[in-house]
Amino acid sequence: MNKKVLALLGTGHAVTDLNQGALPMMLAFLQPVLALGQLQVGAVMLAFNLSSSVIQPVFGIFSDRFRAAWLIPLGCLLAGTGMALTGYAPNYPFLLLAALISGLGVAAYHPEGSKYARFASGPRKASGMSIFSVGGNFGFAAGPVLASSFFALAGLAGSAGFFVLNGVMAVLLWISLSFVTAPANVAAGPLPSAGARPKAAGSRLSTGKVVAPIVLLVLVIIMRSWIHLGLITFLPQYYVLYLHHDKTYAAALTSLFLFAGALGTLVGGPAADRWGLKTIIVSSLTAMVPLLYFLEHAGGLWVPVIIALAGFALISTFSVTVVFGQELLPHNVGLASGLTLGFGIGTGGIGATFLGWIADHWGLPAIFNVMIIFPVIGLLLALFLPGREELSRRKVAMVSRS
């Protein structure tokens, strides 16, 4: 395991995903200025996540076919540029465009970044991926606090700080590409050249035995993402607009959820290496059912406790599902990363839009009553995922056929 490469890519992951974490808080600031409804707030999240989810598998396929490490610094830069523009949005269409640009940057960074993180992980794939993933989780967690700090310093114009921060990180990643891509740091075999993938890999993708578990895994990730994006989008709205707490308290709770998730990611990776990928996913979704129920009914000091536990349990599977997808598609790591980091996670915006519609019609508290359905569906789907032994047999069979 090359921890230097993982630390560098994880830091870039953090700075890139700062923008994802900051967007819900920026929307809380922009909502009264642009007179946005809850449905419009959800639609902005959808725009961001569609640009990072629908496009990301395309970047993943491109990553599998060509050397495209330059997407790592470019993605980081675009993510910050789009987020910087949100604070200068004169109207709703401009805000949607800015969200699309930022999401496109996120889409560019993740497949290539996670591919090189896998290469640097050696045999401990889940543990190595947890180092890379915790960077994104930390960035997500710090995003709301950073957005609040920029706003306190310069109002909405403070969003320019994201351009400065991501620009500096993009330069660092650019000058470090030769180190990241050095043969000594690639433990997964030769990188693709500027040609097509082997035909055998494409034929494997067409078999039902490979497609079915990938579809199941993506559906599980979608259910997790609907919970994840639903909470970070509407927790600030719930505590500011419904319970009438100040924005600082709401930002602190959102960041607590995400920081606890970062800790969960660090624990979830090694735990999956020890007890199996499926075991950690099933345990996480099982825990989320009572936690979501108590979230609406808790008060006082129990609120941050339950929010922290929910973040820890839910986000602990972040790196686990990425490795699961890569193990199912060992010859198409970029595509697997695009599906698990991009398409599956990015479709959380659909859930956020749906929950926004629920809030507009029945009020913000109704969101939590509806959201509890998502982990139940995810749990039922996860039970049909291949276990550790079956996953090993599948991987050996695919490698022997290459």
Contacts in CASP RR format, 6 or more apart in sequence:
PFRMAT RR
TARGET T0000
AUTHOR 0000-0000-0000
METHOD contacts of the structure
MODEL  1
MNKKVLALLGTGHAVTDLNQGALPMMLAFLQPVLALGQLQVGAVMLAFNL
SSSVIQPVFGIFSDRFRAAWLIPLGCLLAGTGMALTGYAPNYPFLLLAAL
ISGLGVAAYHPEGSKYARFASGPRKASGMSIFSVGGNFGFAAGPVLASSF
FALAGLAGSAGFFVLNGVMAVLLWISLSFVTAPANVAAGPLPSAGARPKA
AGSRLSTGKVVAPIVLLVLVIIMRSWIHLGLITFLPQYYVLYLHHDKTYA
AALTSLFLFAGALGTLVGGPAADRWGLKTIIVSSLTAMVPLLYFLEHAGG
LWVPVIIALAGFALISTFSVTVVFGQELLPHNVGLASGLTLGFGIGTGGI
GATFLGWIADHWGLPAIFNVMIIFPVIGLLLALFLPGREELSRRKVAMVS
RS
1 120 0 8 1.000
1 121 0 8 1.000
1 122 0 8 1.000
1 124 0 8 1.000
1 127 0 8 1.000
1 128 0 8 1.000
2 120 0 8 1.000
2 185 0 8 1.000
2 187 0 8 1.000
3 131 0 8 1.000
4 179 0 8 1.000
5 116 0 8 1.000
5 117 0 8 1.000
5 120 0 8 1.000
5 179 0 8 1.000
5 180 0 8 1.000
5 185 0 8 1.000
6 117 0 8 1.000
6 120 0 8 1.000
6 121 0 8 1.000
6 128 0 8 1.000
6 131 0 8 1.000
6 132 0 8 1.000
7 131 0 8 1.000
8 173 0 8 1.000
8 176 0 8 1.000
8 179 0 8 1.000
8 180 0 8 1.000
9 72 0 8 1.000
9 113 0 8 1.000
9 116 0 8 1.000
9 117 0 8 1.000
9 120 0 8 1.000
9 132 0 8 1.000
9 180 0 8 1.000
10 117 0 8 1.000
10 131 0 8 1.000
10 132 0 8 1.000
10 134 0 8 1.000
10 135 0 8 1.000
10 136 0 8 1.000
11 135 0 8 1.000
11 169 0 8 1.000
12 72 0 8 1.000
12 76 0 8 1.000
12 109 0 8 1.000
12 135 0 8 1.000
12 169 0 8 1.000
12 173 0 8 1.000
13 109 0 8 1.000
13 110 0 8 1.000
13 113 0 8 1.000
13 132 0 8 1.000
13 133 0 8 1.000
13 135 0 8 1.000
13 136 0 8 1.000
13 139 0 8 1.000
14 135 0 8 1.000
14 136 0 8 1.000
14 138 0 8 1.000
14 139 0 8 1.000
14 142 0 8 1.000
15 76 0 8 1.000
15 139 0 8 1.000
15 165 0 8 1.000
15 166 0 8 1.000
15 169 0 8 1.000
16 75 0 8 1.000
16 76 0 8 1.000
16 79 0 8 1.000
16 80 0 8 1.000
16 105 0 8 1.000
16 106 0 8 1.000
16 109 0 8 1.000
16 110 0 8 1.000
16 136 0 8 1.000
16 166 0 8 1.000
16 169 0 8 1.000
17 79 0 8 1.000
17 106 0 8 1.000
17 135 0 8 1.000
17 136 0 8 1.000
17 137 0 8 1.000
17 139 0 8 1.000
17 140 0 8 1.000
18 80 0 8 1.000
18 83 0 8 1.000
18 139 0 8 1.000
18 140 0 8 1.000
18 142 0 8 1.000
18 143 0 8 1.000
18 146 0 8 1.000
18 162 0 8 1.000
18 165 0 8 1.000
18 166 0 8 1.000
19 79 0 8 1.000
19 80 0 8 1.000
19 82 0 8 1.000
19 83 0 8 1.000
19 102 0 8 1.000
19 103 0 8 1.000
19 106 0 8 1.000
19 143 0 8 1.000
19 162 0 8 1.000
19 166 0 8 1.000
20 48 0 8 1.000
20 52 0 8 1.000
20 103 0 8 1.000
20 106 0 8 1.000
20 139 0 8 1.000
20 140 0 8 1.000
20 143 0 8 1.000
21 139 0 8 1.000
21 140 0 8 1.000
21 141 0 8 1.000
21 142 0 8 1.000
21 143 0 8 1.000
21 144 0 8 1.000
21 147 0 8 1.000
21 232 0 8 1.000
21 258 0 8 1.000
22 83 0 8 1.000
22 143 0 8 1.000
22 144 0 8 1.000
22 146 0 8 1.000
22 147 0 8 1.000
22 162 0 8 1.000
23 44 0 8 1.000
23 45 0 8 1.000
23 48 0 8 1.000
23 83 0 8 1.000
23 86 0 8 1.000
23 99 0 8 1.000
23 102 0 8 1.000
24 45 0 8 1.000
24 144 0 8 1.000
24 232 0 8 1.000
24 233 0 8 1.000
24 236 0 8 1.000
24 254 0 8 1.000
25 143 0 8 1.000
25 144 0 8 1.000
25 147 0 8 1.000
25 148 0 8 1.000
25 236 0 8 1.000
25 247 0 8 1.000
25 251 0 8 1.000
25 254 0 8 1.000
26 83 0 8 1.000
26 86 0 8 1.000
26 87 0 8 1.000
26 147 0 8 1.000
26 159 0 8 1.000
27 36 0 8 1.000
27 41 0 8 1.000
27 44 0 8 1.000
27 45 0 8 1.000
27 233 0 8 1.000
28 236 0 8 1.000
28 237 0 8 1.000
28 240 0 8 1.000
28 247 0 8 1.000
28 250 0 8 1.000
29 147 0 8 1.000
29 151 0 8 1.000
29 155 0 8 1.000
29 156 0 8 1.000
29 247 0 8 1.000
30 36 0 8 1.000
30 86 0 8 1.000
30 87 0 8 1.000
30 89 0 8 1.000
30 95 0 8 1.000
30 156 0 8 1.000
31 37 0 8 1.000
31 41 0 8 1.000
33 156 0 8 1.000
34 89 0 8 1.000
34 91 0 8 1.000
34 92 0 8 1.000
34 95 0 8 1.000
36 44 0 8 1.000
36 92 0 8 1.000
37 360 0 8 1.000
38 237 0 8 1.000
38 356 0 8 1.000
38 357 0 8 1.000
38 359 0 8 1.000
38 360 0 8 1.000
38 364 0 8 1.000
39 353 0 8 1.000
39 356 0 8 1.000
39 357 0 8 1.000
39 360 0 8 1.000
40 92 0 8 1.000
41 233 0 8 1.000
41 237 0 8 1.000
41 356 0 8 1.000
42 233 0 8 1.000
42 349 0 8 1.000
42 352 0 8 1.000
42 353 0 8 1.000
42 355 0 8 1.000
42 356 0 8 1.000
43 96 0 8 1.000
43 353 0 8 1.000
44 95 0 8 1.000
44 96 0 8 1.000
44 99 0 8 1.000
45 99 0 8 1.000
45 229 0 8 1.000
45 233 0 8 1.000
45 348 0 8 1.000
45 349 0 8 1.000
45 352 0 8 1.000
45 353 0 8 1.000
46 349 0 8 1.000
46 350 0 8 1.000
46 352 0 8 1.000
46 353 0 8 1.000
47 96 0 8 1.000
47 99 0 8 1.000
47 100 0 8 1.000
48 99 0 8 1.000
48 100 0 8 1.000
48 102 0 8 1.000
48 103 0 8 1.000
48 349 0 8 1.000
49 103 0 8 1.000
49 229 0 8 1.000
49 345 0 8 1.000
49 346 0 8 1.000
49 347 0 8 1.000
49 348 0 8 1.000
49 349 0 8 1.000
49 350 0 8 1.000
49 352 0 8 1.000
50 100 0 8 1.000
50 346 0 8 1.000
50 349 0 8 1.000
51 99 0 8 1.000
51 100 0 8 1.000
51 101 0 8 1.000
51 102 0 8 1.000
51 103 0 8 1.000
51 104 0 8 1.000
51 106 0 8 1.000
51 107 0 8 1.000
52 103 0 8 1.000
52 104 0 8 1.000
52 105 0 8 1.000
52 106 0 8 1.000
52 107 0 8 1.000
52 110 0 8 1.000
52 342 0 8 1.000
52 346 0 8 1.000
53 107 0 8 1.000
53 342 0 8 1.000
53 343 0 8 1.000
53 344 0 8 1.000
53 345 0 8 1.000
53 346 0 8 1.000
53 347 0 8 1.000
53 348 0 8 1.000
54 343 0 8 1.000
55 104 0 8 1.000
55 107 0 8 1.000
56 106 0 8 1.000
56 107 0 8 1.000
56 110 0 8 1.000
56 111 0 8 1.000
56 338 0 8 1.000
56 341 0 8 1.000
56 342 0 8 1.000
56 343 0 8 1.000
56 346 0 8 1.000
57 111 0 8 1.000
57 335 0 8 1.000
57 338 0 8 1.000
57 339 0 8 1.000
57 342 0 8 1.000
57 343 0 8 1.000
59 68 0 8 1.000
59 71 0 8 1.000
59 107 0 8 1.000
59 108 0 8 1.000
59 110 0 8 1.000
59 111 0 8 1.000
59 112 0 8 1.000
59 338 0 8 1.000
60 111 0 8 1.000
60 112 0 8 1.000
60 334 0 8 1.000
60 335 0 8 1.000
60 337 0 8 1.000
60 338 0 8 1.000
61 334 0 8 1.000
61 335 0 8 1.000
62 68 0 8 1.000
63 71 0 8 1.000
63 111 0 8 1.000
63 112 0 8 1.000
63 115 0 8 1.000
63 192 0 8 1.000
63 333 0 8 1.000
63 334 0 8 1.000
63 335 0 8 1.000
63 337 0 8 1.000
64 192 0 8 1.000
64 197 0 8 1.000
64 201 0 8 1.000
64 332 0 8 1.000
64 333 0 8 1.000
64 334 0 8 1.000
64 335 0 8 1.000
65 192 0 8 1.000
65 195 0 8 1.000
65 196 0 8 1.000
65 197 0 8 1.000
66 192 0 8 1.000
66 193 0 8 1.000
66 194 0 8 1.000
66 195 0 8 1.000
67 181 0 8 1.000
67 191 0 8 1.000
67 192 0 8 1.000
67 193 0 8 1.000
67 194 0 8 1.000
68 112 0 8 1.000
69 112 0 8 1.000
69 116 0 8 1.000
69 177 0 8 1.000
69 180 0 8 1.000
69 181 0 8 1.000
70 174 0 8 1.000
70 177 0 8 1.000
71 108 0 8 1.000
71 109 0 8 1.000
71 111 0 8 1.000
71 112 0 8 1.000
72 109 0 8 1.000
72 112 0 8 1.000
72 113 0 8 1.000
72 116 0 8 1.000
72 173 0 8 1.000
72 177 0 8 1.000
72 180 0 8 1.000
73 170 0 8 1.000
73 171 0 8 1.000
73 173 0 8 1.000
73 174 0 8 1.000
73 177 0 8 1.000
74 105 0 8 1.000
74 108 0 8 1.000
74 170 0 8 1.000
75 104 0 8 1.000
75 105 0 8 1.000
75 106 0 8 1.000
75 107 0 8 1.000
75 108 0 8 1.000
75 109 0 8 1.000
75 170 0 8 1.000
76 105 0 8 1.000
76 109 0 8 1.000
76 166 0 8 1.000
76 167 0 8 1.000
76 169 0 8 1.000
76 170 0 8 1.000
76 173 0 8 1.000
77 105 0 8 1.000
77 166 0 8 1.000
77 167 0 8 1.000
77 170 0 8 1.000
78 101 0 8 1.000
78 102 0 8 1.000
78 103 0 8 1.000
78 104 0 8 1.000
78 105 0 8 1.000
78 108 0 8 1.000
79 102 0 8 1.000
79 103 0 8 1.000
79 105 0 8 1.000
79 106 0 8 1.000
79 109 0 8 1.000
79 166 0 8 1.000
80 102 0 8 1.000
80 105 0 8 1.000
80 162 0 8 1.000
80 163 0 8 1.000
80 165 0 8 1.000
80 166 0 8 1.000
80 167 0 8 1.000
81 101 0 8 1.000
81 102 0 8 1.000
81 163 0 8 1.000
81 166 0 8 1.000
82 98 0 8 1.000
82 99 0 8 1.000
82 101 0 8 1.000
82 102 0 8 1.000
82 103 0 8 1.000
82 162 0 8 1.000
82 163 0 8 1.000
83 98 0 8 1.000
83 102 0 8 1.000
83 159 0 8 1.000
83 162 0 8 1.000
83 163 0 8 1.000
83 166 0 8 1.000
84 159 0 8 1.000
84 160 0 8 1.000
84 161 0 8 1.000
84 162 0 8 1.000
84 163 0 8 1.000
85 94 0 8 1.000
85 97 0 8 1.000
85 98 0 8 1.000
85 101 0 8 1.000
85 102 0 8 1.000
85 159 0 8 1.000
86 95 0 8 1.000
86 98 0 8 1.000
86 99 0 8 1.000
86 102 0 8 1.000
86 159 0 8 1.000
87 98 0 8 1.000
87 156 0 8 1.000
87 157 0 8 1.000
87 158 0 8 1.000
87 159 0 8 1.000
88 156 0 8 1.000
88 157 0 8 1.000
88 159 0 8 1.000
89 95 0 8 1.000
89 98 0 8 1.000
107 342 0 8 1.000
110 337 0 8 1.000
110 338 0 8 1.000
110 341 0 8 1.000
110 342 0 8 1.000
111 334 0 8 1.000
111 335 0 8 1.000
111 337 0 8 1.000
111 338 0 8 1.000
111 341 0 8 1.000
112 334 0 8 1.000
113 132 0 8 1.000
113 337 0 8 1.000
114 129 0 8 1.000
114 132 0 8 1.000
114 322 0 8 1.000
114 333 0 8 1.000
114 334 0 8 1.000
114 337 0 8 1.000
114 338 0 8 1.000
114 341 0 8 1.000
115 333 0 8 1.000
115 334 0 8 1.000
115 337 0 8 1.000
116 180 0 8 1.000
116 181 0 8 1.000
116 185 0 8 1.000
116 186 0 8 1.000
117 128 0 8 1.000
117 129 0 8 1.000
117 131 0 8 1.000
117 132 0 8 1.000
118 125 0 8 1.000
118 129 0 8 1.000
118 188 0 8 1.000
118 323 0 8 1.000
118 326 0 8 1.000
118 333 0 8 1.000
118 337 0 8 1.000
119 185 0 8 1.000
119 186 0 8 1.000
119 187 0 8 1.000
119 188 0 8 1.000
119 189 0 8 1.000
120 128 0 8 1.000
120 185 0 8 1.000
120 186 0 8 1.000
120 187 0 8 1.000
121 127 0 8 1.000
121 128 0 8 1.000
121 129 0 8 1.000
121 187 0 8 1.000
122 128 0 8 1.000
122 187 0 8 1.000
122 188 0 8 1.000
124 270 0 8 1.000
124 273 0 8 1.000
125 273 0 8 1.000
125 323 0 8 1.000
125 326 0 8 1.000
125 327 0 8 1.000
126 268 0 8 1.000
126 269 0 8 1.000
126 270 0 8 1.000
126 272 0 8 1.000
126 273 0 8 1.000
126 277 0 8 1.000
126 319 0 8 1.000
126 320 0 8 1.000
126 323 0 8 1.000
127 269 0 8 1.000
127 270 0 8 1.000
127 273 0 8 1.000
128 269 0 8 1.000
128 319 0 8 1.000
129 269 0 8 1.000
129 319 0 8 1.000
129 322 0 8 1.000
129 323 0 8 1.000
130 265 0 8 1.000
130 266 0 8 1.000
130 268 0 8 1.000
130 269 0 8 1.000
130 270 0 8 1.000
130 319 0 8 1.000
131 266 0 8 1.000
132 319 0 8 1.000
133 265 0 8 1.000
133 318 0 8 1.000
133 319 0 8 1.000
133 322 0 8 1.000
134 262 0 8 1.000
134 265 0 8 1.000
134 266 0 8 1.000
134 319 0 8 1.000
135 262 0 8 1.000
136 262 0 8 1.000
137 258 0 8 1.000
137 261 0 8 1.000
137 262 0 8 1.000
137 264 0 8 1.000
137 265 0 8 1.000
137 315 0 8 1.000
137 318 0 8 1.000
138 259 0 8 1.000
138 262 0 8 1.000
139 258 0 8 1.000
139 262 0 8 1.000
140 232 0 8 1.000
140 258 0 8 1.000
140 262 0 8 1.000
141 255 0 8 1.000
141 257 0 8 1.000
141 258 0 8 1.000
141 259 0 8 1.000
141 261 0 8 1.000
141 262 0 8 1.000
142 255 0 8 1.000
142 258 0 8 1.000
143 255 0 8 1.000
143 258 0 8 1.000
144 232 0 8 1.000
144 236 0 8 1.000
144 251 0 8 1.000
144 254 0 8 1.000
144 255 0 8 1.000
144 258 0 8 1.000
145 251 0 8 1.000
145 252 0 8 1.000
145 255 0 8 1.000
146 162 0 8 1.000
147 159 0 8 1.000
147 251 0 8 1.000
148 247 0 8 1.000
148 248 0 8 1.000
148 251 0 8 1.000
150 158 0 8 1.000
150 159 0 8 1.000
150 160 0 8 1.000
150 161 0 8 1.000
150 162 0 8 1.000
151 158 0 8 1.000
154 160 0 8 1.000
179 185 0 8 1.000
181 191 0 8 1.000
188 333 0 8 1.000
197 331 0 8 1.000
197 332 0 8 1.000
198 331 0 8 1.000
198 402 0 8 1.000
200 331 0 8 1.000
200 401 0 8 1.000
200 402 0 8 1.000
201 331 0 8 1.000
201 332 0 8 1.000
201 402 0 8 1.000
202 332 0 8 1.000
204 210 0 8 1.000
204 329 0 8 1.000
204 331 0 8 1.000
204 398 0 8 1.000
204 401 0 8 1.000
205 211 0 8 1.000
205 329 0 8 1.000
205 332 0 8 1.000
209 394 0 8 1.000
210 328 0 8 1.000
210 329 0 8 1.000
210 394 0 8 1.000
210 398 0 8 1.000
213 328 0 8 1.000
213 385 0 8 1.000
213 386 0 8 1.000
213 394 0 8 1.000
214 325 0 8 1.000
214 328 0 8 1.000
214 329 0 8 1.000
214 336 0 8 1.000
214 339 0 8 1.000
216 381 0 8 1.000
216 382 0 8 1.000
216 384 0 8 1.000
216 385 0 8 1.000
217 321 0 8 1.000
217 324 0 8 1.000
217 325 0 8 1.000
217 328 0 8 1.000
217 340 0 8 1.000
217 385 0 8 1.000
218 339 0 8 1.000
218 340 0 8 1.000
218 343 0 8 1.000
218 344 0 8 1.000
219 378 0 8 1.000
219 381 0 8 1.000
220 281 0 8 1.000
220 285 0 8 1.000
220 321 0 8 1.000
220 378 0 8 1.000
220 381 0 8 1.000
220 382 0 8 1.000
220 385 0 8 1.000
221 321 0 8 1.000
221 340 0 8 1.000
221 344 0 8 1.000
221 345 0 8 1.000
222 344 0 8 1.000
222 347 0 8 1.000
222 348 0 8 1.000
223 285 0 8 1.000
223 374 0 8 1.000
223 375 0 8 1.000
223 377 0 8 1.000
223 378 0 8 1.000
223 381 0 8 1.000
224 284 0 8 1.000
224 285 0 8 1.000
224 314 0 8 1.000
224 317 0 8 1.000
224 321 0 8 1.000
224 374 0 8 1.000
224 375 0 8 1.000
224 378 0 8 1.000
225 344 0 8 1.000
225 345 0 8 1.000
225 346 0 8 1.000
225 347 0 8 1.000
225 348 0 8 1.000
225 349 0 8 1.000
225 351 0 8 1.000
226 347 0 8 1.000
226 348 0 8 1.000
226 349 0 8 1.000
226 350 0 8 1.000
226 351 0 8 1.000
226 352 0 8 1.000
226 354 0 8 1.000
226 355 0 8 1.000
226 371 0 8 1.000
226 374 0 8 1.000
227 288 0 8 1.000
227 292 0 8 1.000
227 314 0 8 1.000
227 371 0 8 1.000
227 374 0 8 1.000
227 375 0 8 1.000
228 314 0 8 1.000
228 315 0 8 1.000
228 345 0 8 1.000
228 348 0 8 1.000
229 346 0 8 1.000
229 348 0 8 1.000
229 349 0 8 1.000
229 351 0 8 1.000
229 352 0 8 1.000
230 348 0 8 1.000
230 351 0 8 1.000
230 352 0 8 1.000
230 355 0 8 1.000
230 367 0 8 1.000
230 371 0 8 1.000
231 257 0 8 1.000
231 310 0 8 1.000
231 371 0 8 1.000
232 254 0 8 1.000
232 257 0 8 1.000
232 258 0 8 1.000
233 352 0 8 1.000
233 355 0 8 1.000
234 352 0 8 1.000
234 355 0 8 1.000
234 356 0 8 1.000
234 359 0 8 1.000
234 364 0 8 1.000
234 367 0 8 1.000
235 250 0 8 1.000
235 253 0 8 1.000
235 254 0 8 1.000
235 257 0 8 1.000
235 307 0 8 1.000
236 247 0 8 1.000
236 250 0 8 1.000
236 251 0 8 1.000
236 253 0 8 1.000
236 254 0 8 1.000
237 359 0 8 1.000
237 364 0 8 1.000
238 364 0 8 1.000
238 365 0 8 1.000
238 367 0 8 1.000
239 245 0 8 1.000
239 249 0 8 1.000
239 250 0 8 1.000
239 253 0 8 1.000
240 246 0 8 1.000
240 247 0 8 1.000
240 250 0 8 1.000
241 364 0 8 1.000
242 363 0 8 1.000
242 364 0 8 1.000
242 365 0 8 1.000
253 303 0 8 1.000
253 304 0 8 1.000
253 307 0 8 1.000
256 304 0 8 1.000
256 307 0 8 1.000
256 308 0 8 1.000
257 307 0 8 1.000
257 308 0 8 1.000
257 310 0 8 1.000
257 311 0 8 1.000
258 311 0 8 1.000
258 315 0 8 1.000
260 307 0 8 1.000
260 308 0 8 1.000
260 309 0 8 1.000
260 310 0 8 1.000
260 311 0 8 1.000
260 312 0 8 1.000
260 315 0 8 1.000
261 311 0 8 1.000
261 312 0 8 1.000
261 314 0 8 1.000
261 315 0 8 1.000
261 316 0 8 1.000
261 318 0 8 1.000
262 315 0 8 1.000
263 312 0 8 1.000
264 311 0 8 1.000
264 312 0 8 1.000
264 313 0 8 1.000
264 315 0 8 1.000
264 316 0 8 1.000
265 315 0 8 1.000
265 316 0 8 1.000
265 318 0 8 1.000
265 319 0 8 1.000
267 312 0 8 1.000
267 316 0 8 1.000
268 280 0 8 1.000
268 316 0 8 1.000
268 317 0 8 1.000
268 319 0 8 1.000
268 320 0 8 1.000
269 280 0 8 1.000
269 316 0 8 1.000
269 319 0 8 1.000
269 320 0 8 1.000
269 323 0 8 1.000
271 280 0 8 1.000
271 316 0 8 1.000
272 279 0 8 1.000
272 280 0 8 1.000
272 319 0 8 1.000
272 320 0 8 1.000
272 323 0 8 1.000
276 387 0 8 1.000
276 388 0 8 1.000
277 320 0 8 1.000
277 321 0 8 1.000
277 323 0 8 1.000
277 324 0 8 1.000
277 327 0 8 1.000
277 387 0 8 1.000
277 388 0 8 1.000
277 391 0 8 1.000
278 324 0 8 1.000
278 382 0 8 1.000
278 385 0 8 1.000
278 386 0 8 1.000
278 387 0 8 1.000
278 388 0 8 1.000
278 391 0 8 1.000
279 388 0 8 1.000
280 316 0 8 1.000
280 317 0 8 1.000
280 320 0 8 1.000
281 317 0 8 1.000
281 320 0 8 1.000
281 321 0 8 1.000
281 324 0 8 1.000
281 382 0 8 1.000
281 385 0 8 1.000
282 379 0 8 1.000
282 382 0 8 1.000
282 383 0 8 1.000
283 313 0 8 1.000
284 313 0 8 1.000
284 314 0 8 1.000
284 316 0 8 1.000
284 317 0 8 1.000
285 375 0 8 1.000
285 378 0 8 1.000
285 379 0 8 1.000
285 382 0 8 1.000
286 375 0 8 1.000
286 379 0 8 1.000
287 309 0 8 1.000
287 313 0 8 1.000
288 310 0 8 1.000
288 313 0 8 1.000
288 314 0 8 1.000
288 375 0 8 1.000
289 372 0 8 1.000
289 375 0 8 1.000
289 376 0 8 1.000
289 379 0 8 1.000
291 306 0 8 1.000
291 309 0 8 1.000
291 310 0 8 1.000
291 313 0 8 1.000
292 310 0 8 1.000
292 368 0 8 1.000
292 371 0 8 1.000
292 372 0 8 1.000
292 375 0 8 1.000
293 372 0 8 1.000
294 302 0 8 1.000
294 306 0 8 1.000
295 306 0 8 1.000
295 307 0 8 1.000
295 310 0 8 1.000
295 368 0 8 1.000
296 365 0 8 1.000
296 368 0 8 1.000
296 369 0 8 1.000
298 305 0 8 1.000
298 306 0 8 1.000
321 340 0 8 1.000
322 336 0 8 1.000
322 337 0 8 1.000
322 340 0 8 1.000
322 341 0 8 1.000
324 340 0 8 1.000
324 385 0 8 1.000
324 391 0 8 1.000
325 336 0 8 1.000
325 339 0 8 1.000
325 340 0 8 1.000
326 333 0 8 1.000
326 336 0 8 1.000
326 337 0 8 1.000
326 340 0 8 1.000
327 391 0 8 1.000
327 395 0 8 1.000
328 336 0 8 1.000
328 391 0 8 1.000
328 394 0 8 1.000
329 335 0 8 1.000
329 336 0 8 1.000
330 395 0 8 1.000
330 398 0 8 1.000
330 399 0 8 1.000
331 398 0 8 1.000
331 402 0 8 1.000
355 367 0 8 1.000
355 370 0 8 1.000
355 371 0 8 1.000
356 367 0 8 1.000
358 366 0 8 1.000
358 367 0 8 1.000
358 370 0 8 1.000
359 366 0 8 1.000
359 367 0 8 1.000
386 394 0 8 1.000
END
